[in-house]
Amino acid sequence: MTIPDFQSIMLPLLNLFADEQEHSLREIIDSLSETFALSEEERAQLLPSGKQSMFNNRVSWAKTHLTKAGLLKTTKRGYFQITQQGLKVWKEHPPKINNKFLQQFPKFIEFKQNKNSDLNSLDVDDDNKFTTPEEELESAFQKLNQTLASDLIEQIKSGSPRFFEMLVVDLLVKMGYGGTRKDAGQVIGRSGDEGVDGLINEDRLGLDVIYIQAKRWQNPVGRPEIQKFTGALEGFRAKKGIFITSSSFTNDAQEYVERIDKKVILIDGDKLAQLMIEYNVGVSPVVSYEIKKVDLDYFMEE
């Protein structure tokens, strides 16, 4: 079964409170996961940011909607209970509860009309809107990053091979390899012979080294190039290597590195662009948004 959208969760959520007892959010999430027969993999699925469970996020928003409509109430830190209005709705056995259904409650409309409302961005007239605000924000963020990554790849491919080598140095240093940029720059792109462009320290103390191959190519890198690189590693008695390209790798190349004993990481143009975005190489922040939530511990009285 797929993870239900937050509107589909509203009615089953209200049903859990029909016993008129207090229930914690954790208890609600566990019970609803059984109601929807979610697998462990579905329970563990995260939002694109990797910061929160998708199902937990949707349950939380369903609870928020019912609370703002006056069907549920907060009783104490982290605990909720059905209201008399909520009990009345439950006894009427509605076929479903969604955004459109909640418009009949003045508290919900009042909250929606509040310009500072965290639900103000939700179109409550649209009962076909299934994503939560976090999901919409993260989806937009992912789309912006995809466009940015595409632009980065174009810039990389239009630059010189020497610039590409410098870019690789900057990225690896930002990721924690090579010590200082000066140290790293002395070993990358030095000669390009014997199938290896250079090497870089795996850690600041230089306890181990990683051999690097950097190719600013337009065409996909095939298995022969990878075999040449791994053969060079053998000549250096090296166990680790990174092959970075501005293009892509063929299936044969990827399957080959999965079968060999040496640890060889392949970084194609798409992965390279994403790493540049993550470590702020060749990009600059334009604007940032900080999402906050209520700190329940702060409101806990002794």
Contacts in CASP RR format, 6 or more apart in sequence:
PFRMAT RR
TARGET T0000
AUTHOR 0000-0000-0000
METHOD contacts of the structure
MODEL  1
MTIPDFQSIMLPLLNLFADEQEHSLREIIDSLSETFALSEEERAQLLPSG
KQSMFNNRVSWAKTHLTKAGLLKTTKRGYFQITQQGLKVWKEHPPKINNK
FLQQFPKFIEFKQNKNSDLNSLDVDDDNKFTTPEEELESAFQKLNQTLAS
DLIEQIKSGSPRFFEMLVVDLLVKMGYGGTRKDAGQVIGRSGDEGVDGLI
NEDRLGLDVIYIQAKRWQNPVGRPEIQKFTGALEGFRAKKGIFITSSSFT
NDAQEYVERIDKKVILIDGDKLAQLMIEYNVGVSPVVSYEIKKVDLDYFM
EE
1 36 0 8 1.000
1 37 0 8 1.000
1 38 0 8 1.000
1 39 0 8 1.000
1 42 0 8 1.000
2 42 0 8 1.000
3 36 0 8 1.000
3 38 0 8 1.000
3 42 0 8 1.000
3 45 0 8 1.000
3 54 0 8 1.000
3 55 0 8 1.000
3 58 0 8 1.000
4 36 0 8 1.000
4 58 0 8 1.000
5 58 0 8 1.000
5 130 0 8 1.000
5 131 0 8 1.000
6 58 0 8 1.000
6 59 0 8 1.000
6 61 0 8 1.000
6 62 0 8 1.000
6 65 0 8 1.000
6 130 0 8 1.000
6 131 0 8 1.000
6 132 0 8 1.000
7 62 0 8 1.000
7 96 0 8 1.000
7 97 0 8 1.000
7 98 0 8 1.000
7 99 0 8 1.000
7 127 0 8 1.000
7 129 0 8 1.000
7 130 0 8 1.000
8 96 0 8 1.000
8 130 0 8 1.000
9 32 0 8 1.000
9 58 0 8 1.000
9 59 0 8 1.000
9 62 0 8 1.000
10 62 0 8 1.000
10 65 0 8 1.000
10 66 0 8 1.000
10 96 0 8 1.000
10 97 0 8 1.000
10 98 0 8 1.000
11 94 0 8 1.000
11 96 0 8 1.000
11 97 0 8 1.000
12 32 0 8 1.000
12 35 0 8 1.000
12 36 0 8 1.000
13 28 0 8 1.000
13 32 0 8 1.000
13 59 0 8 1.000
13 62 0 8 1.000
13 63 0 8 1.000
13 66 0 8 1.000
14 66 0 8 1.000
14 71 0 8 1.000
14 72 0 8 1.000
14 82 0 8 1.000
14 86 0 8 1.000
14 89 0 8 1.000
14 90 0 8 1.000
14 97 0 8 1.000
15 90 0 8 1.000
16 23 0 8 1.000
16 28 0 8 1.000
16 31 0 8 1.000
16 32 0 8 1.000
16 35 0 8 1.000
17 23 0 8 1.000
17 72 0 8 1.000
17 80 0 8 1.000
17 81 0 8 1.000
17 82 0 8 1.000
17 86 0 8 1.000
17 90 0 8 1.000
18 82 0 8 1.000
18 87 0 8 1.000
18 90 0 8 1.000
20 81 0 8 1.000
20 82 0 8 1.000
20 87 0 8 1.000
21 81 0 8 1.000
22 75 0 8 1.000
22 76 0 8 1.000
22 79 0 8 1.000
22 80 0 8 1.000
22 81 0 8 1.000
23 31 0 8 1.000
23 79 0 8 1.000
23 80 0 8 1.000
23 81 0 8 1.000
24 78 0 8 1.000
24 79 0 8 1.000
24 80 0 8 1.000
25 59 0 8 1.000
25 60 0 8 1.000
25 63 0 8 1.000
25 78 0 8 1.000
25 80 0 8 1.000
28 59 0 8 1.000
28 63 0 8 1.000
28 80 0 8 1.000
29 55 0 8 1.000
29 56 0 8 1.000
29 59 0 8 1.000
32 55 0 8 1.000
32 59 0 8 1.000
33 43 0 8 1.000
33 55 0 8 1.000
38 55 0 8 1.000
42 55 0 8 1.000
43 53 0 8 1.000
43 55 0 8 1.000
44 53 0 8 1.000
45 53 0 8 1.000
45 54 0 8 1.000
45 55 0 8 1.000
46 52 0 8 1.000
46 53 0 8 1.000
46 54 0 8 1.000
47 53 0 8 1.000
47 54 0 8 1.000
47 57 0 8 1.000
47 134 0 8 1.000
47 135 0 8 1.000
47 138 0 8 1.000
48 138 0 8 1.000
48 139 0 8 1.000
48 141 0 8 1.000
48 142 0 8 1.000
49 138 0 8 1.000
49 141 0 8 1.000
52 134 0 8 1.000
54 135 0 8 1.000
57 132 0 8 1.000
57 134 0 8 1.000
57 135 0 8 1.000
58 132 0 8 1.000
61 132 0 8 1.000
61 133 0 8 1.000
63 72 0 8 1.000
63 80 0 8 1.000
64 118 0 8 1.000
64 119 0 8 1.000
65 99 0 8 1.000
65 102 0 8 1.000
65 108 0 8 1.000
65 119 0 8 1.000
66 72 0 8 1.000
66 86 0 8 1.000
66 97 0 8 1.000
66 102 0 8 1.000
67 73 0 8 1.000
67 74 0 8 1.000
67 80 0 8 1.000
68 107 0 8 1.000
68 108 0 8 1.000
68 111 0 8 1.000
68 119 0 8 1.000
69 102 0 8 1.000
69 105 0 8 1.000
69 107 0 8 1.000
69 108 0 8 1.000
70 83 0 8 1.000
70 85 0 8 1.000
70 86 0 8 1.000
70 105 0 8 1.000
70 107 0 8 1.000
70 108 0 8 1.000
71 82 0 8 1.000
71 83 0 8 1.000
71 85 0 8 1.000
71 86 0 8 1.000
71 89 0 8 1.000
71 105 0 8 1.000
72 80 0 8 1.000
72 81 0 8 1.000
72 82 0 8 1.000
72 83 0 8 1.000
72 86 0 8 1.000
73 80 0 8 1.000
73 81 0 8 1.000
73 82 0 8 1.000
73 83 0 8 1.000
74 80 0 8 1.000
75 81 0 8 1.000
77 296 0 8 1.000
77 297 0 8 1.000
77 299 0 8 1.000
77 300 0 8 1.000
78 296 0 8 1.000
82 90 0 8 1.000
85 105 0 8 1.000
89 97 0 8 1.000
94 101 0 8 1.000
98 127 0 8 1.000
99 122 0 8 1.000
99 123 0 8 1.000
99 124 0 8 1.000
99 125 0 8 1.000
99 126 0 8 1.000
99 127 0 8 1.000
99 129 0 8 1.000
100 124 0 8 1.000
100 125 0 8 1.000
100 126 0 8 1.000
100 127 0 8 1.000
101 127 0 8 1.000
102 108 0 8 1.000
102 124 0 8 1.000
103 109 0 8 1.000
103 124 0 8 1.000
103 125 0 8 1.000
108 124 0 8 1.000
111 117 0 8 1.000
111 119 0 8 1.000
112 119 0 8 1.000
112 120 0 8 1.000
112 122 0 8 1.000
112 124 0 8 1.000
114 120 0 8 1.000
118 133 0 8 1.000
119 133 0 8 1.000
121 133 0 8 1.000
121 136 0 8 1.000
122 129 0 8 1.000
122 133 0 8 1.000
123 129 0 8 1.000
131 139 0 8 1.000
134 291 0 8 1.000
137 289 0 8 1.000
137 291 0 8 1.000
145 274 0 8 1.000
145 277 0 8 1.000
148 273 0 8 1.000
148 277 0 8 1.000
148 283 0 8 1.000
149 270 0 8 1.000
149 273 0 8 1.000
149 274 0 8 1.000
149 277 0 8 1.000
150 273 0 8 1.000
152 273 0 8 1.000
152 276 0 8 1.000
152 277 0 8 1.000
152 282 0 8 1.000
152 283 0 8 1.000
153 246 0 8 1.000
153 269 0 8 1.000
153 270 0 8 1.000
153 272 0 8 1.000
153 273 0 8 1.000
156 164 0 8 1.000
156 167 0 8 1.000
156 216 0 8 1.000
156 246 0 8 1.000
156 269 0 8 1.000
156 272 0 8 1.000
156 273 0 8 1.000
157 216 0 8 1.000
157 218 0 8 1.000
157 246 0 8 1.000
159 216 0 8 1.000
160 216 0 8 1.000
161 216 0 8 1.000
164 214 0 8 1.000
164 216 0 8 1.000
164 246 0 8 1.000
165 188 0 8 1.000
165 189 0 8 1.000
165 197 0 8 1.000
165 214 0 8 1.000
167 276 0 8 1.000
167 281 0 8 1.000
167 282 0 8 1.000
168 188 0 8 1.000
168 212 0 8 1.000
168 214 0 8 1.000
168 244 0 8 1.000
169 181 0 8 1.000
169 184 0 8 1.000
169 185 0 8 1.000
169 188 0 8 1.000
170 181 0 8 1.000
170 281 0 8 1.000
170 282 0 8 1.000
171 272 0 8 1.000
171 275 0 8 1.000
171 276 0 8 1.000
171 279 0 8 1.000
171 281 0 8 1.000
172 178 0 8 1.000
172 184 0 8 1.000
172 188 0 8 1.000
172 200 0 8 1.000
172 212 0 8 1.000
173 179 0 8 1.000
173 180 0 8 1.000
173 181 0 8 1.000
173 184 0 8 1.000
174 279 0 8 1.000
174 280 0 8 1.000
174 281 0 8 1.000
175 275 0 8 1.000
175 279 0 8 1.000
176 204 0 8 1.000
177 184 0 8 1.000
177 200 0 8 1.000
177 201 0 8 1.000
177 202 0 8 1.000
177 203 0 8 1.000
177 210 0 8 1.000
178 184 0 8 1.000
178 200 0 8 1.000
178 201 0 8 1.000
178 202 0 8 1.000
178 203 0 8 1.000
178 204 0 8 1.000
178 206 0 8 1.000
179 201 0 8 1.000
179 204 0 8 1.000
183 201 0 8 1.000
184 200 0 8 1.000
184 201 0 8 1.000
187 198 0 8 1.000
187 199 0 8 1.000
187 200 0 8 1.000
188 197 0 8 1.000
188 198 0 8 1.000
188 200 0 8 1.000
188 212 0 8 1.000
188 214 0 8 1.000
189 197 0 8 1.000
189 198 0 8 1.000
189 212 0 8 1.000
189 214 0 8 1.000
190 197 0 8 1.000
190 198 0 8 1.000
191 198 0 8 1.000
192 198 0 8 1.000
194 232 0 8 1.000
194 235 0 8 1.000
195 213 0 8 1.000
195 228 0 8 1.000
195 229 0 8 1.000
195 231 0 8 1.000
195 232 0 8 1.000
196 211 0 8 1.000
196 212 0 8 1.000
196 213 0 8 1.000
196 229 0 8 1.000
196 232 0 8 1.000
196 233 0 8 1.000
196 236 0 8 1.000
197 212 0 8 1.000
197 213 0 8 1.000
197 214 0 8 1.000
198 211 0 8 1.000
198 212 0 8 1.000
199 209 0 8 1.000
199 210 0 8 1.000
199 211 0 8 1.000
199 212 0 8 1.000
199 238 0 8 1.000
200 209 0 8 1.000
200 210 0 8 1.000
200 212 0 8 1.000
201 207 0 8 1.000
201 208 0 8 1.000
201 209 0 8 1.000
201 210 0 8 1.000
202 208 0 8 1.000
202 209 0 8 1.000
202 210 0 8 1.000
202 240 0 8 1.000
208 240 0 8 1.000
209 238 0 8 1.000
209 240 0 8 1.000
210 240 0 8 1.000
210 241 0 8 1.000
210 242 0 8 1.000
211 232 0 8 1.000
211 233 0 8 1.000
211 236 0 8 1.000
211 238 0 8 1.000
211 240 0 8 1.000
211 241 0 8 1.000
211 242 0 8 1.000
212 241 0 8 1.000
212 242 0 8 1.000
212 244 0 8 1.000
213 229 0 8 1.000
213 241 0 8 1.000
213 242 0 8 1.000
213 243 0 8 1.000
213 244 0 8 1.000
214 244 0 8 1.000
214 245 0 8 1.000
215 221 0 8 1.000
215 225 0 8 1.000
215 243 0 8 1.000
215 244 0 8 1.000
215 245 0 8 1.000
215 246 0 8 1.000
215 247 0 8 1.000
216 245 0 8 1.000
216 246 0 8 1.000
217 245 0 8 1.000
217 246 0 8 1.000
217 247 0 8 1.000
218 246 0 8 1.000
218 247 0 8 1.000
219 247 0 8 1.000
220 247 0 8 1.000
220 248 0 8 1.000
220 249 0 8 1.000
220 250 0 8 1.000
220 253 0 8 1.000
221 243 0 8 1.000
221 245 0 8 1.000
221 247 0 8 1.000
221 248 0 8 1.000
221 249 0 8 1.000
221 250 0 8 1.000
221 253 0 8 1.000
222 249 0 8 1.000
222 250 0 8 1.000
222 252 0 8 1.000
222 253 0 8 1.000
223 250 0 8 1.000
223 252 0 8 1.000
223 253 0 8 1.000
223 256 0 8 1.000
225 243 0 8 1.000
225 253 0 8 1.000
226 243 0 8 1.000
226 249 0 8 1.000
226 253 0 8 1.000
226 256 0 8 1.000
226 257 0 8 1.000
226 264 0 8 1.000
226 266 0 8 1.000
227 256 0 8 1.000
229 241 0 8 1.000
229 243 0 8 1.000
229 264 0 8 1.000
230 257 0 8 1.000
230 260 0 8 1.000
230 262 0 8 1.000
230 264 0 8 1.000
233 239 0 8 1.000
233 240 0 8 1.000
233 241 0 8 1.000
233 262 0 8 1.000
233 264 0 8 1.000
234 262 0 8 1.000
238 262 0 8 1.000
239 262 0 8 1.000
239 263 0 8 1.000
240 262 0 8 1.000
240 263 0 8 1.000
240 264 0 8 1.000
241 262 0 8 1.000
241 263 0 8 1.000
241 264 0 8 1.000
241 265 0 8 1.000
242 264 0 8 1.000
242 265 0 8 1.000
242 267 0 8 1.000
243 264 0 8 1.000
243 265 0 8 1.000
243 266 0 8 1.000
243 267 0 8 1.000
244 267 0 8 1.000
244 272 0 8 1.000
245 266 0 8 1.000
245 267 0 8 1.000
245 268 0 8 1.000
245 269 0 8 1.000
245 272 0 8 1.000
246 269 0 8 1.000
246 272 0 8 1.000
247 268 0 8 1.000
247 269 0 8 1.000
248 268 0 8 1.000
248 269 0 8 1.000
248 270 0 8 1.000
249 266 0 8 1.000
249 268 0 8 1.000
253 266 0 8 1.000
254 266 0 8 1.000
257 264 0 8 1.000
257 266 0 8 1.000
267 275 0 8 1.000
275 281 0 8 1.000
276 282 0 8 1.000
276 283 0 8 1.000
277 283 0 8 1.000
END
